[in-house]
């Protein structure tokens, strides 16, 4: 292919670019190498210089142009052309084109796989490296054709076999408090309850624009969180001032920052990264040696105050980790309703087994609601195959099926609901066709949500915090504290419904709304933390934390929770937990 250096120079001069002879010679070589004519090469080069703010042409600029643009985009277009020809001449391929085809196919499958719902099995991702490439067997296992096959939704409409044969229905698997004198039946519609959402003055009630946020805006939210928690700890522990992270000091100093990951995206027990501080060196990082700490529990995104030695300014040896501080509990007032005691039922989806679409577990739950008539039912919605029409049918079934009980229904959305917006925090469901008689007892809230029920504060979420944070937390403890207790304590003291940063890969967070709607306004009396992990009821720093489990587990029945609460009257002396008793029961 003949390329004219003179014509190439004239094309560049049209745009006011002057260059040396060596640069023109290099451009001629690139034209021949990548099959471009003078006009096309000049246009691509001008576009590259404009986007990268290059004012003059040098050999270094051309090297960047070749590496960042030509070798990627133009070689890909050549590959697409050869791919089209390959359909007509399948035998005319060399080893390079075959390898390129394999790589393109793997990229397409990876992209499609990112849009599918993760399976209920192991969440571990396959690590692909040059030494361990993605095999055809792994690629086929992640194929969207398999994930979107009819069997992935429901193989039949027949009743679930294993579910219908269960023999342990109604069994209490764990309990909290004393069940003596508790009848586990509410008053349904006869009770006069006060329900109101706490937090931001304007609760999240509808959709918002998402999927675009600038990194400086994310950093601003994280910095505000560090400053707010830092001020609280500074005042609580009477700390005079926080030292800059990177300034050497011969005396022990106190640092404020956020725990960060190493280059592998994981924490390790030898050292972690401390990012940023309150007043100095914003965005700075320093490794932290944990060997001198006897007890610690850390996770990425945790705001911490550490005391230790920083003699070089390049490594901080921590000798003390300050514990987090709780927000105050809500104080009862006269507007909190007149019902002194009430019953709450909590259930989390899926509401159908994996081998059927008959929703037998949901119908059994409705039967329990009609029999026990709980004052409030909190339903975390995780419906398999829950497209819009299926969801509305399920919602209508629950509302109409429990109308006779009079129970108040509270619906919390889930990031796994197919028909709803998968952004965190998540707006409430929309249901415009509710009857007038149902509007008084049906409340659609956001995910997450802080709700006051007769003055008893509930922290509600459907995101599996225990699973997400448990995979990232590291700890060293001489005591008997379990991982669930440590994680729940972190959530309460970090004052956030999702303190993990960066978030788990399935969680898409809009940080502007996260700052407004995903913070704890007060320490809740009851915190509902549904998880795939084992059910429990625990008292964590005065807050009763409940994992009611899932209503179904694969092909078998699961569990739900019920709580018996006594509202503390206004003006009472001292705080007493309003949760008198709680149980997790098999469906």
C-alpha positions, 0 to 999 in steps of 0.5 A: 500500500503506497502512502504519501508523506507529503499528502499526510503532512498536508492533511495534518496542516489543515488542522494546524498541526506541525510535526517533524520529519521523524514523526511523519516517517513514523506515521507513514509506517503506521499507515502501512502497518494498520492499512490506513490511508492518509485522510483516515490516519489524520482524522483518527490522530486528530481525534486522539489528540483532542480527547487526550489534550495533546497540543503537539505531535511527538514520537512519544505521542505517536507511541501512545496513539498506537498503543491505546488506539490503533492496536485495539480499535483498528485491529478489532475492526480488521478482526471483524472483517476477517470474521465475516470472511471466515463465514465464507471461507471457514478453512482459511484461518491462522492460529492468531485469528482462531485465538481472537475468536475464542477470546471474543466468544469468552468476552461475550459470554462474560458480558451476558453472564453479568446480566443474569441472576446469580445461582443459589450455589457458591458465589465464588468467581472462577479465577482466570489467569494465563496459567489457568485459562477459562475452559470450555466446560466453565464457559458452557456452565456460565452460558446465558442459554442455560441460565435462561432455559425454562428449567431455570424458572420452573420445570412444571406447575405441579405441587412441590413434592418435598415441600408437601411431604414435610413433617416438621411444620410449626416447629420452633427452631430458635427463640428469644426471651420468655414465651410464658403467657404469650399466645402468639395471636394478635388483634388484627384490624382491631388494634390501633397502630401508629406506623411512620417512616423515620430518617430523611424528612422526605422519605424515598417514595418513588423512582430516581435517576441512577446509573451515573455518578462521578467519582468525586461525588462518591468520595465526598459521601465517604468523606462526610461519613468519615467526618461525622463518625470521627466527630462522634468518636472524638467527642465520646473518647475526649480525643484532642485531635487526629494526627495527619496520616503521612506525617512522622511522629515519635510519640503515639498518635491517633489517626482517623480513617477508613479501612481499605483493601490491598491490591488483591481486594481483600484484607489480611491479618498482617496489615490493612490500608488506612485511607484518608483522615479528617483534616489533612492529606485527604485521600492519603493511604498508609499501611497499618500493622495489626500485630500489636492488637490483641483483639480486632474486627475489621472490614473494608469501608469501616470508619475507625479511630486507631492509636499507635506509632508512626515513626517513619510516615510510611507504616503505622503500628496500631496499638489500640482500636477504639470501639464504635459508639451507638446512636441513642435509642428512640424515646417514646412519646404521646404520638406512638399509638395506644396499643401497649402490646402487639405481635409482628410476623416477619417473612422473607422470600422466595415464596415458592419452591424451586421445583414448582410455581404453585406458591404453596408456601405463600398460601400456607403463610396466608393461612397462618396470618388469618389464623394468628391475626398478627397486628403487623406483617413485614414481608421482604419480597424475593419472588422467583420469576417475579416479572411485573404481572406475576408480582401483581398477582402475588401482591393481590393474593396476599392483600385479598387473602389477609383482608379478613385478618385485618393485619397491617401489611408492610412490603419491603422490596429486594434487589433480587426482584426481577421486575423492580429497579436493582439500585440501592437504596431501592424505591418502594413498590408501586401499586396504584390499584389498591382498594380504599379499604386496603390502603389503610393497612398496606404500606409500601416502603423502601429498601432499606427503611427505618419504621416506627410501629407504635414507638418501637423502631424497626430497622428493615432491609432485604439485602443479605448483609451478613453474607456480604460482610462475612466474606470480607471481615477479618478478626482476632478475638480471645473471646467467644463472640461469633461472626454474626454478632460482630457483623451486627455490631458493626452495622449498628456502630457504623450507623449504616444499613450497608457500611461495606465499601466497595460493595459486593459486586451484585449491589449497585449503590447510588451514593447520593441517595445512599447518604440520604436514605441508607443511614440509621437515624437512631439505633433500632429496637428491632433489626431485621437482617434476612440472610441465606445463612442460619436463622437466629435471634440475638440481643446486640447492644440492646437491639434485638436482631433477627434473621428469620431465614427464607420461607423456602430453601430450594425444594423444601420449606423454610422458616419465618419469624414472629415477635411479641412486643410491649411498648414502653410508655412515655416518661418511663424510667430507664430503657427496657427492650420492647421485645418480650419474646421472639421465635423463628418457626418452620412454615 
